[in-house]
Amino acid sequence: LAIAIENARLFEDSERRVRSLAALNKMGQAISSTLDLEPLLEQIYKQICQVMDAADFYIALYDEGSQEVSFPFAVEKGQRQDWEPMQGGKSLTEHIIQTRQPLFLPDQVLDGARKLGIEPVGEPALSWVGVPMIAGEKCIGVIAVQNYEKPRIHTQEDLNLLETIATQVATAIQNARLFQETRQSAEEMRLLYDLGVALSE
């Protein structure tokens, strides 16, 4: 019986590794095929869902100049959310941005946050995993997976995989943001040019 249980565990671990590698491979393809931020974030979420429970998930982006944290992609209980940006507060997300270190709270999330001097706002998660996205020398944001219904649903393997994903996608997200900003600046310049032409006439 013990051998059968061990074989089943090994088979499950092997299947998980195959799913993880497949997800990372598809993510790599998505990264190389788009500079649009929204499709990129959707693809990241889709692949993460293949390998772990991500019904409660978000990607936060940090603007160093304004010190604002925005949430271009957030999901709660499987539904897309539109969260307001935050600035200058104390949160698990901002803690990761400041320390540039991952945070793994598989249970006792509220107690774990309070030990860090953080008082979470809103419904407290029962399991929480977050990792920084580092591009060059800068932390540009955080990828986090949480669960409001079950503690210990996330594992050390989930944390390790999220770190690998964050490393893979950080530069791609940074490039997509820069592309978006450049495109917006070009559009603003075109509008100013058109306005100048109209005024001169």
Helices and strands as residue ranges (DSSP letters): H 2-33, H 37-51, E 56-63, E 68-76, E 79-80, E 86-87, H 92-99, E 103-105, H 109-115, E 127-135, E 138-147, H 156-200
